[in-house]
Amino acid sequence: MSIDRIESGFDRKIADLGIRIRDMDQLKVREDVFDEVTLLALYKMVHRRHITAIGGAISTGKEANVFFGEQNSRDLAIKIYRIRTANFNAMNEYIAGDRRFAGVRRTRKEIVFTWTRKEFANLSRAHGAGLAVPEPLVWDRNILVMEFLGREEKPYPQLRMVPLRDPGETYREVLSFIRELYQKAGLVHADLSEYNILCGDRLHVIDMGQSVTTDHPRALHFLARDIANVNRFFQSRCVVRGEREIFSEVTGNAANPDANMYEAGPGR
């Protein structure tokens, strides 16, 4: 079945349900995003009234596109992972060793579906612990619907784009998030940087598909990398603390880190 035929059928079904699609040209960006599986999952969410309006793209990335949406008067972010072009090997690195997702079949489609479910689970844990992350609402296959973080359909800016009035206070707030994520939610973000911290009424952390539980075999390595990334960003803006000191504080002195952990992760 061609993508044009699938999209045409999708349009008719959506219209029958009375759902507004405000910018269909942006919605149908490329076949690698809206394939048959994705359109069927999106229709299922619309049919169940998880989504009542679909807008244009908020952001595009290597692994996923994010679209603005609404559920009645509530603003949504609709994150759609690409099945055809997702980095299968990178995703598998963070899923392997996570006991929550043992036994997942190692096909591209199943890995992407598991990644979506994993991000929903991670956000649920972090949000349930009272941390500033988008509230996850529902997921299906490769689509995750969550709270929209922004105003007037514009997302909050990334930390890297914001002139900081008090960099030291912002730095302490980020370290507090790392500590509370580890101690209260039992998670390590595993890709924390100035690219996935948003500045709104407060700092918000996004993109938690790769996050791992603290018992993951590489959790401490990922934690050390997060700390190194945060220090790298802030070191030219304020006085930063020693990475080993932060690591010990976060883990409650329960871990004896290896020196190799403190090599900064790859830059963006």
Secondary structure, 3 states (H helix, E strand, C coil): CCHHHHHHHHHHHHHHCCCEECCHHHHCCCCCCCCHHHHHHHHHHHHCCCCCEEEEEEEECCCEEEEEEEECCEEEEEEEECCCCCCHHHHHHHHCCCHHHCCCCCCHHHHHHHHHHHHHHHHHHHHHCCCCCCCEEEEECCEEEEECCEECCEECCEHHHCCCCCHHHHHHHHHHHHHHHHHHCCEECCCCCCCCEEECCCEEECCCCCCEECCCCCHHHHHHHHHHHHHHHHCCCCCCCCHHHHHHHHHCCCCCCCHHHHCCCCCC
